[in-house]
Amino acid sequence: MHDYLVIGGGSAGCVVAAELARREAGTVMVVEAGPSEHHPLVSIPFGLIWLLGSRRDWAYRSAPMHAVGGRTIAIPRGRMVGGSGAINSMVWFRGRRSDFDGWNVPGWAWSDVEPAFEAVEIHLKPSRMDDPHVLTKGLASMLGAKGQTIPTPEYESAGVVTNNVVRGRRNSAATAFLRPRTEVEVRTGCEVDALIWSGDRVSGVRLVDGGEIKAAKGVVLSSGSIGSPSILMRSGVGPQDHLSRLGIDARIEAPEVGENLHDHPGTGLHFEGSGTGYGLELAQWPAWAWAPFRYVLTRTGRLASPTVEGSAFFNARGDDAEPDVQSHFIPFYLDWQGRKYPLKSGYFADVCLCRPKSRGSLRLMSKEARAAPIIDLGLLRDDSDLETLTAGIERLRALLAKADFGPRRAVEAHPGPDVTGTALKDHIRGNAGTAYHPVGTLRLGGPVTARLRVDGTENLWVADASVMPQVTSANTNAPSMMIGWKAAEFIAEDAAWKGPDQNKPCWAVTRIWPKPMPHARSSNEWSMGWMTTGSMT
Ligand SMILES: Cc1cc2nc3c(=O)[nH]c(=O)nc-3n(C[C@H](O)[C@H](O)[C@H](O)COP(=O)(O)OP(=O)(O)OC[C@H]3O[C@@H](n4cnc5c(N)ncnc54)[C@H](O)[C@@H]3O)c2cc1C
């Protein structure tokens, strides 16, 4: 019996668990389906390419989607302590200020979330790569004077990204928050099936293997945008007709559970050329052979690369308006023909929409926890998304042509510079993937209140990316961790004010609020982007 159970030890889950413990809200246990994060491929930044599709990845696939030619696409999700933040490219962007103001939810405006970002960053220590590839260094020049800044979604900008890598090792929410708090118990290999109810209160969780774990004060769902709505629906909270079709007793009619699913759609350009980016061409074999020694000795080199080294934000149509697309730059040759070890070199850059209009939904396949849910990302369902992506690819080509890549410039090999106009639209429909940023299935102001409590319950909260009403304009790890921080703040405040066994005066909570460190940077200084398209998997 613990006071709080945090279901899922991912980006947000690690933060909320550690912060609940630090604030002395009660005893905390993290219940995680996957294994621990203790594996060299997790800590070595380049290791992520082997984690995709491994036992540390839920490796979901979407349902066939009409607007992308009936294709299904890969939806990787981290399945270990650290969650998707232990499998990701470590790109660190808070998002755009207006993203949070635009959520229009009390307590979540930019001025409300900024202190939480600052508090998270004191632990995460995001910084720019020590030795990016020379191509990545050249990226900033593609925007002329505007490029000479740290990339940010606030305005047109390009350059080397900031990432949560410290001394050449991934610094995830698990490393930075959870593990230092040794008083938090972490149970791995425990997949939660459903919640156990006592009236409107949740008294614990039932595991897939039939075991049960009790909670004295409450349960926090931090299983991510796919896991959290699935657990809720299996527990009888969701659209009533859907639940009754599956034979699940509906407890709380919540028609919006699983709705509003969206992600950043994207598609990329592949460049190929000997002596350009990193790759497996013969001439680079000595460098690859030396790479592990260099990494061990200096924590630098190609193994210290988180793959996405650069990013750019720009307006797809070149209007003098705010950026509507983000590009991720990977100075590695990415194959598009299904070969595992292509003997080539080159680089890759994509275009993703900052604020897609299309929406999808998530439904259960069956009431069995082991059955993967039906995930319809609704990719490109809104025609304007395809228009903006097409314009974005055309502008990316023009901008990359201006970048100072010197003798390392490669030629566009896929889809090829002749693919434009209608042919480019067809290409995008046939190849678009996402940045792996699904959000929104339990949006704030919908099934979840502004204080992150599941509407209609007393002691059940959600803290993960699923609560974002709209995806932020850049990568979603930082906002997910910010949400974890805010959740701990709300839950600890509720415990201090309302708990019948609480003798502490409420000032005890405010007193332990961490003061911003003198070196905490201003909001504009952090920014970076990550991602791959479907073509990377
Ligand atoms: C391959 C990849 C690359 C990415 N790159 C970047 C990047 O570079 N920068 C960036 O900002 N964002 C990136 N993202 C996105 C970012 O990592 C996520 O938005 C963020 O980690 C989401 O955090 P979360 O807490 O919502 O969920 P997660 O971190 O996914 O955590 C959910 C946790 O819950 C566990 N869980 C799920 N179901 C159950 C269950 N039934 N019982 C028990 N436990 C359960 C999972 O195993 C997992 O540990 C990437 C994502 C992926 C997959």
The ligand as an SDF file (V2000), in Angstrom:
LIG
                    3D

 53 58  0  0  0  0  0  0  0  0999 V2000
   11.1830    7.5780  -31.2260 C   0  0  0  0  0  0  0  0  0  0  0  0
   10.7340    8.8500  -30.5760 C   0  0  0  0  0  0  0  0  0  0  0  0
   11.5020   10.0020  -30.7200 C   0  0  0  0  0  0  0  0  0  0  0  0
   11.0870   11.1990  -30.1210 C   0  0  0  0  0  0  0  0  0  0  0  0
   11.9260   12.2790  -30.1570 N   0  0  0  0  0  0  0  0  0  0  0  0
   11.6360   13.3680  -29.4230 C   0  0  0  0  0  0  0  0  0  0  0  0
   12.5870   14.4120  -29.2630 C   0  0  0  0  0  0  0  0  0  0  0  0
   13.7090   14.3290  -29.7560 O   0  0  0  0  0  0  0  0  0  0  0  0
   12.2350   15.5030  -28.5350 N   0  0  0  0  0  0  0  0  0  0  0  0
   11.0020   15.6090  -27.9660 C   0  0  0  0  0  0  0  0  0  0  0  0
   10.7290   16.6400  -27.3550 O   0  0  0  0  0  0  0  0  0  0  0  0
   10.0880   14.6280  -28.0750 N   0  0  0  0  0  0  0  0  0  0  0  0
   10.3970   13.4890  -28.7520 C   0  0  0  0  0  0  0  0  0  0  0  0
    9.5280   12.4440  -28.7800 N   0  0  0  0  0  0  0  0  0  0  0  0
    8.2540   12.5930  -28.0590 C   0  0  0  0  0  0  0  0  0  0  0  0
    8.4270   12.5970  -26.5380 C   0  0  0  0  0  0  0  0  0  0  0  0
    9.4230   11.6830  -26.1510 O   0  0  0  0  0  0  0  0  0  0  0  0
    7.0740   12.2740  -25.9130 C   0  0  0  0  0  0  0  0  0  0  0  0
    6.1580   13.2750  -26.2880 O   0  0  0  0  0  0  0  0  0  0  0  0
    7.1070   12.2000  -24.3970 C   0  0  0  0  0  0  0  0  0  0  0  0
    8.1050   11.3120  -23.9600 O   0  0  0  0  0  0  0  0  0  0  0  0
    5.7320   11.7560  -23.8980 C   0  0  0  0  0  0  0  0  0  0  0  0
    5.7770   11.6160  -22.5150 O   0  0  0  0  0  0  0  0  0  0  0  0
    4.6020   10.9030  -21.7230 P   0  0  0  0  0  0  0  0  0  0  0  0
    4.9410   10.9980  -20.3010 O   0  0  0  0  0  0  0  0  0  0  0  0
    3.2970   11.4350  -22.2060 O   0  0  0  0  0  0  0  0  0  0  0  0
    4.6180    9.3740  -22.2070 O   0  0  0  0  0  0  0  0  0  0  0  0
    5.7820    8.3260  -22.1970 P   0  0  0  0  0  0  0  0  0  0  0  0
    7.1020    8.9620  -21.9650 O   0  0  0  0  0  0  0  0  0  0  0  0
    5.6300    7.5250  -23.4400 O   0  0  0  0  0  0  0  0  0  0  0  0
    5.4870    7.4200  -20.9140 O   0  0  0  0  0  0  0  0  0  0  0  0
    4.4550    6.4950  -20.8160 C   0  0  0  0  0  0  0  0  0  0  0  0
    4.9450    5.3590  -19.9240 C   0  0  0  0  0  0  0  0  0  0  0  0
    3.8230    4.5820  -19.5140 O   0  0  0  0  0  0  0  0  0  0  0  0
    4.1390    3.2180  -19.6220 C   0  0  0  0  0  0  0  0  0  0  0  0
    2.8790    2.4920  -19.7910 N   0  0  0  0  0  0  0  0  0  0  0  0
    2.0320    2.5520  -20.8370 C   0  0  0  0  0  0  0  0  0  0  0  0
    0.9650    1.7480  -20.6250 N   0  0  0  0  0  0  0  0  0  0  0  0
    1.1560    1.1850  -19.4030 C   0  0  0  0  0  0  0  0  0  0  0  0
    0.3950    0.2580  -18.6320 C   0  0  0  0  0  0  0  0  0  0  0  0
   -0.7650   -0.2520  -19.0740 N   0  0  0  0  0  0  0  0  0  0  0  0
    0.8770   -0.1240  -17.4090 N   0  0  0  0  0  0  0  0  0  0  0  0
    2.0560    0.3860  -16.9330 C   0  0  0  0  0  0  0  0  0  0  0  0
    2.8140    1.2570  -17.6420 N   0  0  0  0  0  0  0  0  0  0  0  0
    2.3660    1.6490  -18.8580 C   0  0  0  0  0  0  0  0  0  0  0  0
    5.0690    3.1510  -20.8250 C   0  0  0  0  0  0  0  0  0  0  0  0
    5.8130    1.9650  -20.8740 O   0  0  0  0  0  0  0  0  0  0  0  0
    5.8980    4.4050  -20.6340 C   0  0  0  0  0  0  0  0  0  0  0  0
    7.0160    4.1620  -19.8180 O   0  0  0  0  0  0  0  0  0  0  0  0
    9.8760   11.2420  -29.3870 C   0  0  0  0  0  0  0  0  0  0  0  0
    9.1120   10.0860  -29.2340 C   0  0  0  0  0  0  0  0  0  0  0  0
    9.5360    8.9000  -29.8080 C   0  0  0  0  0  0  0  0  0  0  0  0
    8.7170    7.6530  -29.6030 C   0  0  0  0  0  0  0  0  0  0  0  0
  1  2  1  0
  2  3  1  0
  2 52  2  0
  3  4  2  0
  4  5  1  0
  4 50  1  0
  5  6  2  0
  6  7  1  0
  6 13  1  0
  7  8  2  0
  7  9  1  0
  9 10  1  0
 10 11  2  0
 10 12  1  0
 12 13  2  0
 13 14  1  0
 14 15  1  0
 14 50  1  0
 15 16  1  0
 16 17  1  0
 16 18  1  0
 18 19  1  0
 18 20  1  0
 20 21  1  0
 20 22  1  0
 22 23  1  0
 23 24  1  0
 24 25  2  0
 24 26  1  0
 24 27  1  0
 27 28  1  0
 28 29  2  0
 28 30  1  0
 28 31  1  0
 31 32  1  0
 32 33  1  0
 33 34  1  0
 33 48  1  0
 34 35  1  0
 35 36  1  0
 35 46  1  0
 36 37  1  0
 36 45  1  0
 37 38  2  0
 38 39  1  0
 39 40  1  0
 39 45  2  0
 40 41  1  0
 40 42  2  0
 42 43  1  0
 43 44  2  0
 44 45  1  0
 46 47  1  0
 46 48  1  0
 48 49  1  0
 50 51  2  0
 51 52  1  0
 52 53  1  0
M  END
$$$$
